[in-house]
Amino acid sequence: MGKEILDRPLKDIIIEILGKDGRSINSLSKELEGKGIKKHRLILTGYLQAMTDLGLLKERIIKPAKVFSVRERREKSIYAIIGEKAKQIAEEEASDITLYILYRLFKRPIFMRELEKCGVGVPINKEKVYGEERKKALNMLLEQGINIPKNNSAYQPTKAYEEEYQHILRDLVVEAYDLRGFIIQNEKYQMKLESL
């Protein structure tokens, strides 16, 4: 058992030990020693901090100790996330909002297959895209490994949803970088920000 455990990368062993519940540095250190891995506490602390900076772990302070746990990985695609957020804003306009957001983000026509991946229907405020622009977008997606049928329609929006775009983009950044702790949950402040 000792040889097998030492052949694995330390980060994998730490992730396995921490699990979802997490451990303090002291508890983790003892568990590692029990497996034949001896690391000075300062080195282990630095290693855990580096794993946190890389987004592999999250850190909580439960006095008097810091507790590290494995950060859950987001399995959803960008398409599913944007579709969900558009539905939260306005269910009845989710298709149009989604088309606008994808078009703004990707700076190219959006295929119906992409909108299906978002879990939304056919937009109303759209214009069909033909010719070279559609062909370039299709080839680029195929190169990225995204399977789009060759006869799939491509669209560009005819109505702007700038406020919704900014709202969803802000949410994506906050979630991607786990910035919820930096945001004041204050309605007065929120109203003031929205009026800027």
FENWOZI-V536815 format. One line per field, one symbol per residue. burial: 1 if it has 16 or more other ideal C-beta (glycine too) atoms within 10 Angstrom, else 0. Layout:
burial=???
//
This chain:
burial=0000000000001110110001101001101100001010000110010010000111000000011111100000001011111110000011111111111100011111111011110010110010000100110010000001000011111000100110110001000000000000000000000000
//
